[in-house]
Amino acid sequence: MHQKLSFSLLILISGLFLFSSCNNDDDEISIPMGFASSSYQKEYELLLGSDTLTIQPEILNLPEEARFNWRLEGQHLSGDSRLNFVPTEAGNFILDLVVSTISDSIHRTYRLKVNDPYDLYYRPVTENSSEFISKIIAYKPAPGQYINSTYGSMEDAIDLIGDKTATLSLGAWGGYIIFSFDHTIINREENKDFIIYGNAMKGLSEPGIVKVSFDANGNGLADDEWYELAGSAHYKEGTLFSYGITYSNPGEYANVPWVDSKAVQDSVMINAYHTQNYYPLFIEERNKMSFQGTRVFPKINLDGFASIDALEWGYVDNYDADYASYGGNAMDIDWAVDEQMNLVKLQGIDFVKVYTGAQGNAGWLGEISTEIKGAADLSMLE
């Protein structure tokens, strides 16, 4: 009887142990990870230079040790669970995602089409195209002796369209004009691309700086990235980048005070030849106006007959070595740089901005103020 009881107890204990072991085994069984949905967006279309692709798939039962491997055309791209991809070239690409553990893995494939905005929005020359400016987008001059007078009104800016016989003053440093053509100006290899006409002469250069932009979003507005054409002075010591200035309206014919980003204070000086208010009265900023950009420093000679020396190359209304042969300043799109002065490769441009690049009072000549008479596509002139 004692032996039977002991044997029964042994069986009971063994059964309990076996039951417990089975429960432990059940607890250790892992549920495989998987995507929350079997359907997903498999194809994406992106615009080079502006779009960023963000993908963060929802995964169920994701263990902490899981590893993500995003691959573009088989090459590792990212190990993050959330992909932020900025394309660097146009074309069609295969994007893969593999999420893996020691014993499990899941996979997805995406197809990417990256479009070059130039291929989408390039505007060719047609039989009706003009070589000259077709549209004035903005005119905001800084104070100057010709502003609110001859050569310094919105009507004078409009007169630049379709010709090179008008004259427009941009005023002191920072004053600008933005214009476009009826087609895209192509970046021609080993050739200058467009010309901006001024009224420079030997001993009288008032250098203007040029910025260019391509209509990368195709909306016809000058709201895309701008790049400065870096001329010779951009590479000289003493040139000021990210420079700023604010002018105040004196309310009458009087010197126009300004203060710059270096805390320097001075004025655009009046002269006896122009007796109107030099502060532009047709802009929205009635009391103060500000500008940002690059400031260059041409040599101003005040001994004897006042004069302003030309910079070597790359500026508007600047009597450089090629000015006489071109009848203006020929510009090369290959001079384009970003804000860090890195060269930028542009296939073509749609918008041009010109602003007065120097600040100074040149005696009887008055303030340095870039003047332009028009602009043209060199490919249509040669």
QUIVEN-V911199 format. One record per residue. RES is the residue in one small letter. D_CENTER is the distance of its C-alpha to the mean C-alpha in whole Angstrom. Layout:
RES;D_CENTER
RES;D_CENTER
This chain:
m;97
h;95
q;94
k;93
l;91
s;89
f;88
s;87
l;85
l;83
i;82
l;81
i;79
s;77
g;76
l;74
f;73
l;72
f;70
s;68
s;67
c;66
n;64
n;62
d;61
d;60
d;58
e;56
i;55
s;51
i;50
p;47
m;44
g;42
f;39
a;40
s;39
s;40
s;38
y;34
q;31
k;31
e;28
y;25
e;22
l;18
l;15
l;14
g;10
s;10
d;14
t;16
l;20
t;22
i;26
q;29
p;32
e;35
i;38
l;41
n;44
l;41
p;43
e;41
e;41
a;39
r;37
f;34
n;32
w;29
r;29
l;27
e;29
g;32
q;30
h;29
l;26
s;27
g;30
d;29
s;30
r;27
l;25
n;21
f;20
v;16
p;17
t;16
e;18
a;19
g;23
n;25
f;26
i;29
l;28
d;31
l;32
v;36
v;37
s;40
t;43
i;46
s;48
d;45
s;42
i;40
h;38
r;35
t;33
y;30
r;28
l;25
k;23
v;20
n;18
d;16
p;14
y;15
d;19
l;18
y;17
y;18
r;20
p;23
v;25
t;28
e;31
n;30
s;27
s;26
e;25
f;24
i;22
s;23
k;21
i;20
i;17
a;18
y;20
k;20
p;22
a;23
p;27
g;29
q;32
y;31
i;29
n;32
s;34
t;33
y;30
g;28
s;28
m;26
e;29
d;28
a;25
i;26
d;28
l;26
i;25
g;27
d;29
k;28
t;31
a;30
t;29
l;26
s;26
l;22
g;25
a;24
w;21
g;18
g;19
y;17
i;17
i;15
f;16
s;17
f;19
d;21
h;20
t;17
i;17
i;18
n;17
r;21
e;22
e;24
n;23
k;21
d;20
f;20
i;22
i;21
y;25
g;26
n;29
a;29
m;33
k;34
g;34
l;32
s;28
e;26
p;22
g;19
i;16
v;13
k;10
v;9
s;7
f;9
d;11
a;10
n;12
g;15
n;16
g;16
l;13
a;11
d;9
d;6
e;2
w;4
y;6
e;9
l;12
a;14
g;18
s;21
a;21
h;18
y;20
k;23
e;24
g;24
t;21
l;19
f;16
s;14
y;17
g;18
i;21
t;23
y;26
s;29
n;31
p;34
g;36
e;38
y;38
a;37
n;35
v;32
p;31
w;28
v;27
d;24
s;22
k;25
a;27
v;29
q;30
d;31
s;31
v;31
m;34
i;36
n;38
a;42
y;40
h;38
t;39
q;37
n;35
y;32
y;29
p;28
l;30
f;28
i;25
e;25
e;25
r;28
n;29
k;26
m;23
s;20
f;17
q;14
g;13
t;15
r;19
v;21
f;25
p;27
k;30
i;32
n;36
l;38
d;42
g;44
f;41
a;38
s;35
i;32
d;31
a;28
l;25
e;26
w;23
g;19
y;20
v;21
d;24
n;25
y;29
d;28
a;30
d;29
y;29
a;32
s;32
y;29
g;30
g;26
n;23
a;22
m;19
d;17
i;14
d;15
w;14
a;11
v;10
d;7
e;8
q;12
m;12
n;12
l;13
v;10
k;12
l;11
q;14
g;14
i;12
d;13
f;12
v;13
k;13
v;15
y;16
t;20
g;19
a;22
q;25
g;29
n;32
a;34
g;37
w;38
l;35
g;33
e;30
i;27
s;25
t;23
e;25
i;24
k;26
g;24
a;22
a;23
d;22
l;24
s;25
m;27
l;29
e;30
